[in-house]
């Protein structure tokens, strides 16, 4: 089965559905997550962020991406970004796939946060894994553009080594009618064009057409096609993939959790035949 990387310290008491869904997804997955995640020190974030911003957040002088100074939220962030890197090492070493039970990355800029994103765990983990893989491709299936990801890549001069495939490629009207074979072809083309050593796939649930933020464009079945096509392309070309949850704001939150569990089932099917 697809390994899930999640540390209990990630769970915080915060009145926001998209935060609450993470531990509940882990519980409903029916499997024990891998908790062996070394929490990041401030310096770990420096690879993708302004040190003054990082230190300011942890010292309570600068608001986090939630717009507050909550120390429990901030300390949980040390594990969420580290989870992406730990899952990447697992995918590279073992079966080629891993789930990082995380979200809240792609609106975090080099020197500031917002949109419930404080630190860009996608770019931090990508930079840290670059010596091992050469290139990293971020397939950002969140319904919103990863503006912070673009900024972090540009400010750290990693444009040639980290590719961010975000809303400009996802969310086109024609993709509403795509089946898994079409998504497979889409992913195959991107992989062959950039030749990444690993892929970070944000399997955003807010791409669902009934998501209350109204940026979605796919039916639940369409999202299954998207996930299956991307996983099949990664497996066929032997490109390890780490996927995380991202997006999804339905109330009741079980609707969002069901979408993430669907992604987990498809990951299991493609990689393990389960």
LOMI-53323 format. One record per residue (C-alpha): z, y, x. Coordinates in pm, 1 decimal, always signed. Each point is the difference from the previous one (the first is absolute). Layout:
! residues N
{{Z,Y,X}} ...
This chain:
! residues 274
{{+0.0,+0.0,+0.0}} {{-56.8,+359.5,+102.6}} {{+305.7,+120.3,+196.3}} {{+173.1,+309.4,-135.1}} {{+174.6,+239.6,+238.5}} {{+287.3,+187.5,-158.9}} {{+348.2,+103.0,+109.6}} {{+283.9,+53.6,-251.4}} {{+64.6,+343.1,+153.4}} {{-326.9,+113.9,-157.9}} {{+160.9,-9.9,-344.1}} {{+143.5,+336.7,-95.7}} {{+136.8,+142.9,-322.0}} {{-266.3,+249.2,-100.6}} {{-129.7,+78.5,-347.7}} {{-368.9,-57.0,+64.9}} {{-181.1,-302.2,-138.2}} {{-224.8,-46.4,+300.7}} {{+306.2,-35.1,+225.1}} {{+186.6,-228.6,-235.9}} {{-293.9,-240.6,-27.8}} {{+13.1,-108.8,+366.8}} {{+319.9,-210.0,-4.4}} {{-89.5,-130.0,-345.5}} {{-342.6,-114.1,+124.9}} {{+173.3,-186.0,+281.6}} {{+240.5,-166.8,-242.2}} {{-274.7,-101.5,-240.5}} {{-217.7,-137.4,+278.6}} {{+229.1,-301.4,+3.5}} {{+7.6,-20.2,+377.9}} {{+239.8,+106.9,+271.3}} {{-130.5,+304.9,+186.9}} {{+10.2,+25.4,+377.0}} {{+276.9,+254.3,+73.7}} {{-33.7,-1.9,+379.5}} {{-120.8,+356.5,+28.3}} {{+125.6,+222.0,+280.7}} {{+67.3,+344.5,-148.4}} {{-191.7,+279.1,+165.5}} {{+175.5,+259.2,+211.8}} {{-111.3,+362.2,-27.5}} {{-219.9,-44.0,+305.2}} {{-201.1,-275.4,-167.5}} {{-128.2,+251.6,-252.9}} {{-103.5,+243.9,+271.1}} {{-323.1,-193.3,+63.4}} {{-143.0,+135.4,-327.5}} {{+224.1,+295.3,-88.3}} {{+128.6,+327.1,+141.2}} {{+335.8,-84.5,+164.1}} {{+151.6,+318.7,-141.0}} {{-90.8,-116.3,-351.0}} {{+137.4,-351.0,+55.5}} {{+328.6,+123.3,+144.9}} {{+29.4,+266.9,-267.7}} {{-24.5,-258.6,-278.4}} {{+261.3,-229.9,+149.7}} {{+232.0,+290.9,+80.3}} {{-22.4,+120.2,-360.1}} {{-165.5,+328.6,+94.3}} {{-342.5,-78.9,-149.5}} {{-61.9,-151.6,-342.4}} {{-150.7,-346.2,-14.4}} {{-304.4,-92.6,-208.2}} {{+223.8,-28.2,-306.6}} {{+97.5,+363.4,+35.8}} {{+361.6,-67.5,+91.2}} {{+229.4,-72.2,+296.6}} {{+132.7,-334.7,-126.9}} {{+131.6,-184.8,+305.3}} {{-37.1,-339.6,-169.5}} {{-365.9,+61.8,-76.7}} {{-58.3,+120.9,+355.5}} {{+167.5,-298.9,+161.7}} {{-201.4,-238.7,-218.6}} {{-315.2,+155.5,+145.2}} {{+88.7,-142.0,+340.9}} {{-63.4,-345.4,-147.8}} {{-306.7,+70.2,-215.0}} {{-222.1,+119.1,+284.8}} {{+136.3,-269.4,+231.0}} {{-85.8,-258.1,-267.1}} {{-370.5,+79.6,+35.3}} {{+6.2,-57.2,+374.9}} {{+205.5,-320.0,-28.5}} {{-235.2,-136.8,-266.1}} {{-296.4,+86.3,+223.8}} {{+139.4,-204.6,+286.9}} {{+51.9,-290.2,-239.9}} {{-356.0,+16.8,-133.8}} {{-136.7,+6.8,+353.5}} {{+212.1,-292.2,+116.7}} {{-13.3,-234.0,-297.6}} {{-213.4,-38.6,-312.7}} {{-188.5,+330.0,+4.5}} {{+174.9,+157.2,-300.2}} {{+337.0,+157.2,-76.8}} {{+150.0,+220.6,-269.1}} {{+212.0,+302.3,+88.6}} {{+205.2,+78.1,-311.0}} {{-30.0,+373.8,+53.4}} {{-164.8,+314.9,-128.3}} {{+24.1,+376.4,+41.1}} {{-215.5,+64.7,+305.8}} {{-338.4,+161.9,-46.7}} {{+103.0,+353.2,-108.7}} {{+222.2,+43.0,+306.7}} {{-164.8,+246.0,+239.0}} {{+56.2,+48.8,+371.6}} {{+263.6,+268.9,-55.1}} {{+100.4,-30.5,-363.6}} {{+48.4,-228.3,-297.0}} {{-68.6,+7.9,-370.2}} {{-100.8,-214.0,-294.5}} {{+296.7,-231.1,+65.6}} {{-131.0,-64.5,+351.1}} {{+207.9,+105.7,+301.3}} {{-139.8,-190.1,+297.7}} {{-343.2,-157.3,+20.8}} {{+86.6,-362.7,+69.6}} {{-369.6,-88.6,-9.7}} {{-84.9,+219.3,+297.4}} {{+326.0,-60.1,+185.9}} {{-47.4,-377.4,-15.9}} {{-371.3,+31.6,+75.8}} {{+61.7,+199.0,+318.5}} {{+270.2,-240.5,+111.6}} {{-225.2,-303.5,-50.5}} {{-313.0,+157.1,+157.2}} {{+61.2,-136.3,+354.0}} {{-12.5,-349.3,-145.7}} {{-296.7,+37.1,-237.1}} {{-217.6,+286.2,+127.0}} {{-82.4,+141.9,-343.8}} {{+173.2,+15.3,-337.5}} {{-165.7,+51.4,-337.3}} {{+205.6,+134.3,-289.9}} {{-147.2,-102.7,-335.1}} {{+188.2,+229.5,-233.9}} {{-40.6,-125.5,-355.9}} {{+252.5,+250.0,-135.9}} {{-158.0,+209.2,-275.0}} {{+76.6,+320.3,+191.8}} {{-152.1,+121.1,+325.2}} {{+195.0,-73.9,+317.0}} {{-1.6,+359.8,+118.9}} {{+303.7,-48.2,+221.7}} {{-158.5,-300.7,+168.5}} {{-307.0,+206.4,+88.3}} {{+221.6,+275.3,+140.1}} {{+210.8,-234.5,+214.6}} {{-307.4,-172.9,+140.9}} {{-162.8,+332.0,+85.3}} {{+311.7,+163.2,+147.0}} {{+59.2,-301.7,+226.0}} {{-370.4,-17.6,+100.4}} {{-41.5,-360.2,-119.6}} {{-319.9,+58.2,-204.6}} {{-199.9,-253.5,+199.2}} {{+262.7,-270.7,-13.7}} {{+153.8,+30.1,-347.6}} {{-227.0,+19.6,-305.2}} {{+134.1,+116.9,-334.8}} {{-206.6,-127.7,-292.4}} {{+156.3,+179.0,-294.7}} {{-91.0,+159.2,-333.3}} {{-340.6,+109.8,+127.3}} {{-104.0,-366.9,+2.0}} {{+227.9,-141.4,-270.3}} {{-9.8,+126.3,-356.4}} {{-373.8,+37.2,-53.7}} {{-113.6,-49.6,-360.0}} {{-229.5,-286.6,+93.8}} {{+296.8,-194.9,+138.0}} {{+138.6,-36.0,-351.4}} {{-255.1,-275.8,-57.5}} {{+30.8,-174.6,+336.8}} {{+98.9,-363.8,+18.7}} {{+169.6,-158.7,+299.9}} {{-334.0,-71.8,+169.3}} {{-91.7,+368.7,-7.5}} {{+338.7,+99.1,+143.6}} {{-46.1,-269.5,+263.4}} {{-335.6,+148.9,+102.1}} {{+155.4,+349.0,+6.2}} {{+277.4,-117.8,+233.5}} {{-234.4,-204.9,+220.5}} {{-214.6,+307.8,+60.1}} {{+298.3,+216.1,+95.2}} {{+144.1,-263.0,+233.7}} {{-329.5,-57.1,+179.4}} {{-55.9,+374.4,+34.5}} {{+338.4,+76.5,+157.8}} {{+98.6,-335.5,+158.1}} {{+378.0,+28.0,-46.4}} {{+245.3,-239.1,+158.9}} {{+221.6,+18.4,-309.2}} {{-12.4,+154.6,-347.8}} {{+276.4,+179.0,-187.5}} {{-81.1,-34.3,-370.4}} {{+183.6,+219.3,-249.0}} {{-36.2,-198.7,-321.7}} {{+77.1,+298.7,-218.7}} {{+106.1,-84.0,-355.2}} {{-69.5,+354.4,-118.6}} {{-370.1,-85.4,+8.8}} {{+68.9,-169.6,-334.6}} {{-172.3,+187.8,-279.6}} {{+320.8,+12.0,-207.8}} {{+219.5,+148.8,+272.7}} {{+173.2,+310.8,-143.1}} {{-108.3,+221.9,+291.0}} {{-352.0,-41.6,-140.8}} {{-180.0,-48.5,+330.2}} {{-77.7,-366.7,-60.3}} {{-345.9,-141.2,-57.6}} {{+34.1,-380.8,-5.0}} {{+111.5,-248.0,-261.5}} {{+262.5,-250.7,+106.3}} {{-278.3,-255.5,+34.4}} {{-197.6,+250.4,+206.6}} {{+295.9,+39.6,+233.6}} {{+10.3,-376.9,+42.9}} {{-368.0,+8.7,+97.7}} {{+74.0,+277.0,+250.4}} {{+285.5,-187.8,+164.5}} {{-181.8,-333.2,+9.8}} {{-317.7,+147.8,+147.5}} {{+187.7,+185.5,+274.5}} {{+215.8,-299.2,+92.3}} {{-300.4,-233.0,+6.6}} {{-190.9,+235.7,+231.2}} {{+295.5,+30.9,+238.5}} {{+51.1,-375.2,+9.6}} {{-368.2,-82.3,+51.1}} {{-32.0,+243.4,+290.3}} {{+339.1,-108.7,+140.3}} {{+145.1,+352.6,-14.1}} {{+378.2,-7.9,-54.0}} {{+115.5,+207.1,-295.6}} {{+333.4,+154.9,-92.4}} {{+24.7,+122.2,-356.7}} {{+261.0,+216.0,-165.2}} {{+67.5,+106.4,-357.2}} {{-68.9,+376.1,-27.1}} {{-33.4,+196.3,-322.8}} {{+79.7,-112.3,-353.8}} {{+214.6,+196.9,-242.3}} {{-5.0,-177.9,-335.6}} {{+302.2,+7.9,-225.9}} {{+120.5,-267.3,-50.9}} {{-48.6,-70.1,+368.4}} {{-60.1,-369.2,-68.9}} {{-363.7,+86.1,-67.7}} {{-31.2,+122.7,+358.3}} {{+197.4,-291.9,+140.6}} {{-235.0,-240.2,-179.8}} {{-294.8,+159.3,+180.2}} {{+169.4,-43.3,+338.0}} {{+89.8,-359.7,-82.0}} {{-365.3,-53.3,-87.1}} {{-95.6,+122.2,+348.7}} {{+254.7,-239.9,+148.2}} {{-142.6,-294.6,-195.7}} {{-352.5,+84.1,+112.9}} {{+114.6,+32.6,+361.3}} {{+156.4,-346.2,-29.9}} {{-314.1,-143.7,-159.1}} {{-240.7,+137.3,+259.1}} {{+205.6,-81.8,+308.3}} {{+194.4,-308.4,-105.6}} {{-184.8,-143.9,-298.4}} {{+317.3,+30.8,-209.9}} 
